[in-house]
Amino acid sequence: MTTGSVTRSAELLRTSQPTISRELKALERALGLQLFNRQGRTLSPTAQAAELHSQVLRSYAGLDQILRAASAIKDHTLGHIQIICLTTYAQTLLPPVCREFMARHPGVRLTIHSNGQREIMDALARQHYDLGLAEPGPSVENVAARTLPAGQEVCILPKSHPLTCKAVLHPKDFDGVECIHFPNDDAYRRRIDQIFAEANVTRILRIETSSSAGVCAMVKQGLGVAIINPFSAQDSAGPDIVVRPLSISVDYLLTVYRPTFRPRSPLVDEFETLVEDAIRIRRDQQTLP
């Protein structure tokens, strides 16, 4: 079909003309189709041959695509990484990580799904994601965990709040102050409550929200101050929100989770390394004087 000649086809395939003729007849018998009209030594393709040829060309194109994809996968230029994380990380930590990763691997797709801590652990236990980012929690079967120091909890305040005049905030500074707070089931909320209870400090707790973005939005509106993770604090700092360190140390920890039954991927390993680098950079920025 390509050369228009049995003789030229034999030359192209480096075989004999009788072999080509024999294989054509065998193909017609196997398919039950008449592919060529024969007039002496001349062959002309039938309509059935033209239709079959178009299907064959598509098949070869598909095979070529598969070969290119296999080569790209081998060279780590094609793939799909699925990540599940807390909403806070999807909004603050991961965007610059994704930018750097995609610049290195433009052919790789990323899926980033954000959810609550419990839902994240359930999804990872079912091996639905390649990587999980959440706060430390109880060990989960079939999920490997590695906890990293990610800085210190800090206080965010509206720009006009009286406490912005202080460079460092002590527990006693919060006595009688309107505070935006997380629910009781939040581990850091319980730790902070304990600190203020030990210092005999009574805060005014009237607004509770479960998301860091919600806390920052409330503070921005001047509804109170909040003690929050360093990622959200750094990203919310600006003309409307001021960040202040605390005199007491509240370590903020981030845990990287990997489902144990997912195939180990160099691309996921590289993405995890970039996450670690980003955490370290943010932690170092927080400790600068």
DOMI-986104 format. One record per residue (C-alpha): residue number from 1; residue in one letter; x, y, z. Coordinates in steps of 0.5 Angstrom, whole numbers, plus 2048, in hexadecimal, padded with zeros to 3 digits. Layout:
<nodes>
+-----+--------+-----+-----+-----+
| num | residu |  c1 |  c2 |  c3 |
+-----+--------+-----+-----+-----+
| NUM |      A |   X |   Y |   Z |
...
+-----+--------+-----+-----+-----+
</nodes>
This chain:
<nodes>
+-----+--------+-----+-----+-----+
| num | residu |  c1 |  c2 |  c3 |
+-----+--------+-----+-----+-----+
|   1 |      M | 800 | 800 | 800 |
|   2 |      T | 806 | 805 | 801 |
|   3 |      T | 80A | 803 | 7FB |
|   4 |      G | 805 | 801 | 7F6 |
|   5 |      S | 809 | 7FB | 7F4 |
|   6 |      V | 80B | 7F4 | 7F6 |
|   7 |      T | 812 | 7F5 | 7F3 |
|   8 |      R | 813 | 7FC | 7F7 |
|   9 |      S | 810 | 7F9 | 7FD |
|  10 |      A | 815 | 7F3 | 7FD |
|  11 |      E | 81B | 7F7 | 7FC |
|  12 |      L | 818 | 7FC | 802 |
|  13 |      L | 817 | 7F5 | 807 |
|  14 |      R | 81E | 7F2 | 804 |
|  15 |      T | 81A | 7EC | 802 |
|  16 |      S | 818 | 7E9 | 7FB |
|  17 |      Q | 812 | 7EA | 7F7 |
|  18 |      P | 80F | 7E3 | 7F8 |
|  19 |      T | 80F | 7E4 | 7FF |
|  20 |      I | 80B | 7EA | 7FF |
|  21 |      S | 806 | 7E7 | 7FA |
|  22 |      R | 806 | 7E1 | 7FF |
|  23 |      E | 805 | 7E5 | 805 |
|  24 |      L | 7FF | 7EA | 802 |
|  25 |      K | 7FB | 7E3 | 800 |
|  26 |      A | 7FC | 7E0 | 807 |
|  27 |      L | 7FA | 7E7 | 80A |
|  28 |      E | 7F4 | 7E7 | 805 |
|  29 |      R | 7F2 | 7E0 | 807 |
|  30 |      A | 7F3 | 7E1 | 80F |
|  31 |      L | 7EE | 7E8 | 80E |
|  32 |      G | 7E9 | 7E5 | 809 |
|  33 |      L | 7EA | 7EB | 805 |
|  34 |      Q | 7EC | 7ED | 7FE |
|  35 |      L | 7F1 | 7F2 | 7FF |
|  36 |      F | 7F4 | 7F3 | 7F8 |
|  37 |      N | 7F1 | 7F2 | 7F1 |
|  38 |      R | 7F6 | 7EE | 7ED |
|  39 |      Q | 7F7 | 7F0 | 7E5 |
|  40 |      G | 7FD | 7EC | 7E3 |
|  41 |      R | 803 | 7EE | 7E7 |
|  42 |      T | 800 | 7F5 | 7E9 |
|  43 |      L | 7FC | 7F5 | 7F0 |
|  44 |      S | 7F7 | 7FB | 7F1 |
|  45 |      P | 7F4 | 7FB | 7F9 |
|  46 |      T | 7ED | 7FA | 7FA |
|  47 |      A | 7E8 | 7FF | 7FE |
|  48 |      Q | 7E9 | 7FA | 804 |
|  49 |      A | 7F1 | 7FA | 803 |
|  50 |      A | 7F0 | 802 | 804 |
|  51 |      E | 7EC | 802 | 80A |
|  52 |      L | 7F0 | 7FC | 80D |
|  53 |      H | 7F6 | 800 | 80C |
|  54 |      S | 7F4 | 806 | 80F |
|  55 |      Q | 7F2 | 802 | 815 |
|  56 |      V | 7F9 | 7FF | 815 |
|  57 |      L | 7FC | 806 | 815 |
|  58 |      R | 7F9 | 808 | 81B |
|  59 |      S | 7FB | 802 | 81E |
|  60 |      Y | 802 | 804 | 81D |
|  61 |      A | 801 | 80B | 81F |
|  62 |      G | 7FF | 808 | 826 |
|  63 |      L | 804 | 803 | 826 |
|  64 |      D | 809 | 809 | 825 |
|  65 |      Q | 806 | 80D | 82A |
|  66 |      I | 806 | 808 | 82F |
|  67 |      L | 80E | 807 | 82E |
|  68 |      R | 80F | 80E | 82F |
|  69 |      A | 80B | 80E | 835 |
|  70 |      A | 80F | 808 | 838 |
|  71 |      S | 816 | 80C | 836 |
|  72 |      A | 813 | 812 | 83A |
|  73 |      I | 811 | 80E | 840 |
|  74 |      K | 818 | 80B | 840 |
|  75 |      D | 81B | 812 | 83F |
|  76 |      H | 817 | 815 | 845 |
|  77 |      T | 814 | 81A | 840 |
|  78 |      L | 80D | 817 | 840 |
|  79 |      G | 808 | 815 | 846 |
|  80 |      H | 803 | 816 | 84B |
|  81 |      I | 804 | 818 | 852 |
|  82 |      Q | 7FE | 818 | 857 |
|  83 |      I | 7FE | 81C | 85E |
|  84 |      I | 7FA | 81D | 863 |
|  85 |      C | 7FB | 822 | 869 |
|  86 |      L | 7F8 | 827 | 86E |
|  87 |      T | 7F5 | 82D | 86A |
|  88 |      T | 7FA | 831 | 86E |
|  89 |      Y | 7FF | 82E | 86A |
|  90 |      A | 7FC | 82E | 863 |
|  91 |      Q | 7FB | 836 | 864 |
|  92 |      T | 802 | 837 | 867 |
|  93 |      L | 807 | 832 | 867 |
|  94 |      L | 806 | 82F | 860 |
|  95 |      P | 805 | 834 | 85B |
|  96 |      P | 80C | 836 | 85A |
|  97 |      V | 80E | 82F | 85B |
|  98 |      C | 80A | 82D | 855 |
|  99 |      R | 80D | 833 | 851 |
| 100 |      E | 814 | 830 | 852 |
| 101 |      F | 812 | 829 | 851 |
| 102 |      M | 80E | 82A | 84A |
| 103 |      A | 814 | 82F | 847 |
| 104 |      R | 818 | 828 | 848 |
| 105 |      H | 813 | 824 | 845 |
| 106 |      P | 80E | 827 | 841 |
| 107 |      G | 80B | 820 | 83E |
| 108 |      V | 809 | 81E | 845 |
| 109 |      R | 802 | 81F | 848 |
| 110 |      L | 800 | 821 | 84F |
| 111 |      T | 7FA | 820 | 853 |
| 112 |      I | 7F9 | 823 | 85A |
| 113 |      H | 7F3 | 822 | 85E |
| 114 |      S | 7F2 | 825 | 865 |
| 115 |      N | 7EE | 822 | 86B |
| 116 |      G | 7EE | 822 | 872 |
| 117 |      Q | 7F3 | 81D | 876 |
| 118 |      R | 7EF | 817 | 877 |
| 119 |      E | 7ED | 817 | 870 |
| 120 |      I | 7F4 | 818 | 86E |
| 121 |      M | 7F6 | 812 | 872 |
| 122 |      D | 7F0 | 80E | 86F |
| 123 |      A | 7F2 | 80F | 868 |
| 124 |      L | 7F9 | 80D | 869 |
| 125 |      A | 7F8 | 807 | 86D |
| 126 |      R | 7F3 | 805 | 867 |
| 127 |      Q | 7FA | 806 | 862 |
| 128 |      H | 7F6 | 80C | 85E |
| 129 |      Y | 7FC | 811 | 85E |
| 130 |      D | 803 | 811 | 85D |
| 131 |      L | 805 | 816 | 862 |
| 132 |      G | 801 | 819 | 868 |
| 133 |      L | 803 | 81F | 86C |
| 134 |      A | 7FF | 820 | 873 |
| 135 |      E | 800 | 822 | 87A |
| 136 |      P | 803 | 81C | 87F |
| 137 |      G | 7FE | 817 | 881 |
| 138 |      P | 7FD | 810 | 883 |
| 139 |      S | 801 | 80A | 87F |
| 140 |      V | 7FD | 807 | 879 |
| 141 |      E | 7FE | 800 | 877 |
| 142 |      N | 801 | 800 | 870 |
| 143 |      V | 803 | 808 | 870 |
| 144 |      A | 80A | 80A | 871 |
| 145 |      A | 80B | 810 | 875 |
| 146 |      R | 811 | 815 | 876 |
| 147 |      T | 810 | 81B | 87A |
| 148 |      L | 814 | 822 | 879 |
| 149 |      P | 815 | 828 | 87D |
| 150 |      A | 811 | 82E | 879 |
| 151 |      G | 812 | 834 | 87E |
| 152 |      Q | 80F | 837 | 884 |
| 153 |      E | 807 | 839 | 885 |
| 154 |      V | 807 | 841 | 884 |
| 155 |      C | 801 | 846 | 886 |
| 156 |      I | 7FE | 84A | 880 |
| 157 |      L | 7FB | 850 | 882 |
| 158 |      P | 7F7 | 856 | 87E |
| 159 |      K | 7FB | 85C | 87C |
| 160 |      S | 7F8 | 860 | 881 |
| 161 |      H | 7F8 | 85C | 887 |
| 162 |      P | 7FB | 85F | 88D |
| 163 |      L | 800 | 858 | 88E |
| 164 |      T | 803 | 85A | 887 |
| 165 |      C | 808 | 85F | 88B |
| 166 |      K | 80B | 859 | 88F |
| 167 |      A | 811 | 855 | 88B |
| 168 |      V | 80F | 84E | 88F |
| 169 |      L | 809 | 84C | 892 |
| 170 |      H | 808 | 849 | 899 |
| 171 |      P | 802 | 845 | 89C |
| 172 |      K | 800 | 84A | 8A0 |
| 173 |      D | 800 | 84F | 89A |
| 174 |      F | 7FA | 84B | 898 |
| 175 |      D | 7F6 | 84C | 89F |
| 176 |      G | 7EF | 84F | 89D |
| 177 |      V | 7F0 | 84F | 895 |
| 178 |      E | 7EC | 84D | 890 |
| 179 |      C | 7EF | 847 | 88D |
| 180 |      I | 7ED | 843 | 886 |
| 181 |      H | 7EE | 83B | 888 |
| 182 |      F | 7ED | 834 | 885 |
| 183 |      P | 7E8 | 82F | 887 |
| 184 |      N | 7EA | 82B | 88E |
| 185 |      D | 7EC | 825 | 88A |
| 186 |      D | 7F2 | 829 | 887 |
| 187 |      A | 7F9 | 826 | 88A |
| 188 |      Y | 7FC | 82D | 88A |
| 189 |      R | 7F6 | 830 | 88D |
| 190 |      R | 7F6 | 82C | 893 |
| 191 |      R | 7FD | 82D | 894 |
| 192 |      I | 7FC | 835 | 894 |
| 193 |      D | 7F6 | 834 | 898 |
| 194 |      Q | 7FB | 830 | 89D |
| 195 |      I | 800 | 836 | 89D |
| 196 |      F | 7FB | 83B | 89E |
| 197 |      A | 7F8 | 837 | 8A4 |
| 198 |      E | 7FF | 836 | 8A7 |
| 199 |      A | 800 | 83E | 8A7 |
| 200 |      N | 7F9 | 83F | 8AA |
| 201 |      V | 7F7 | 843 | 8A3 |
| 202 |      T | 7F0 | 844 | 8A1 |
| 203 |      R | 7EF | 846 | 89A |
| 204 |      I | 7E8 | 848 | 897 |
| 205 |      L | 7E6 | 842 | 892 |
| 206 |      R | 7E0 | 844 | 88E |
| 207 |      I | 7E2 | 842 | 887 |
| 208 |      E | 7E4 | 83B | 885 |
| 209 |      T | 7E6 | 838 | 87E |
| 210 |      S | 7E9 | 832 | 87B |
| 211 |      S | 7ED | 834 | 876 |
| 212 |      S | 7F4 | 838 | 876 |
| 213 |      A | 7F1 | 83D | 870 |
| 214 |      G | 7EB | 83E | 874 |
| 215 |      V | 7EF | 840 | 87A |
| 216 |      C | 7F3 | 845 | 876 |
| 217 |      A | 7ED | 848 | 873 |
| 218 |      M | 7EA | 849 | 87A |
| 219 |      V | 7F0 | 84D | 87C |
| 220 |      K | 7F1 | 851 | 876 |
| 221 |      Q | 7EA | 853 | 877 |
| 222 |      G | 7EC | 856 | 87E |
| 223 |      L | 7E8 | 851 | 882 |
| 224 |      G | 7EE | 84E | 887 |
| 225 |      V | 7F5 | 84B | 887 |
| 226 |      A | 7F7 | 844 | 886 |
| 227 |      I | 7FC | 83F | 887 |
| 228 |      I | 7FD | 83B | 881 |
| 229 |      N | 802 | 837 | 87D |
| 230 |      P | 808 | 83B | 879 |
| 231 |      F | 806 | 839 | 872 |
| 232 |      S | 800 | 83C | 873 |
| 233 |      A | 803 | 842 | 877 |
| 234 |      Q | 808 | 843 | 872 |
| 235 |      D | 803 | 843 | 86C |
| 236 |      S | 7FE | 848 | 86F |
| 237 |      A | 803 | 84D | 871 |
| 238 |      G | 802 | 854 | 86E |
| 239 |      P | 7FF | 85B | 86F |
| 240 |      D | 7F9 | 858 | 873 |
| 241 |      I | 7FC | 853 | 877 |
| 242 |      V | 803 | 853 | 87B |
| 243 |      V | 806 | 84D | 87E |
| 244 |      R | 80A | 84C | 885 |
| 245 |      P | 80E | 847 | 888 |
| 246 |      L | 80C | 844 | 88F |
| 247 |      S | 810 | 844 | 895 |
| 248 |      I | 80E | 83C | 896 |
| 249 |      S | 810 | 837 | 891 |
| 250 |      V | 80B | 833 | 88D |
| 251 |      D | 80E | 82F | 888 |
| 252 |      Y | 80A | 82E | 882 |
| 253 |      L | 80B | 827 | 87F |
| 254 |      L | 80A | 824 | 878 |
| 255 |      T | 809 | 81D | 876 |
| 256 |      V | 80B | 81A | 86F |
| 257 |      Y | 807 | 814 | 86E |
| 258 |      R | 808 | 80E | 868 |
| 259 |      P | 803 | 809 | 867 |
| 260 |      T | 808 | 802 | 868 |
| 261 |      F | 804 | 7FE | 862 |
| 262 |      R | 805 | 804 | 85D |
| 263 |      P | 80B | 803 | 858 |
| 264 |      R | 811 | 807 | 85A |
| 265 |      S | 812 | 80C | 855 |
| 266 |      P | 818 | 811 | 854 |
| 267 |      L | 813 | 816 | 852 |
| 268 |      V | 80F | 816 | 858 |
| 269 |      D | 816 | 815 | 85C |
| 270 |      E | 818 | 81C | 858 |
| 271 |      F | 812 | 81F | 85A |
| 272 |      E | 813 | 81D | 861 |
| 273 |      T | 81A | 820 | 862 |
| 274 |      L | 817 | 827 | 85F |
| 275 |      V | 812 | 827 | 864 |
| 276 |      E | 817 | 826 | 86A |
| 277 |      D | 81C | 82B | 867 |
| 278 |      A | 816 | 830 | 867 |
| 279 |      I | 814 | 82F | 86E |
| 280 |      R | 81C | 830 | 870 |
| 281 |      I | 81C | 836 | 86C |
| 282 |      R | 815 | 839 | 870 |
| 283 |      R | 818 | 836 | 876 |
| 284 |      D | 81F | 83A | 875 |
| 285 |      Q | 81B | 840 | 873 |
| 286 |      Q | 817 | 840 | 87A |
| 287 |      T | 81D | 840 | 87E |
| 288 |      L | 821 | 846 | 87B |
| 289 |      P | 821 | 84C | 87F |
+-----+--------+-----+-----+-----+
</nodes>
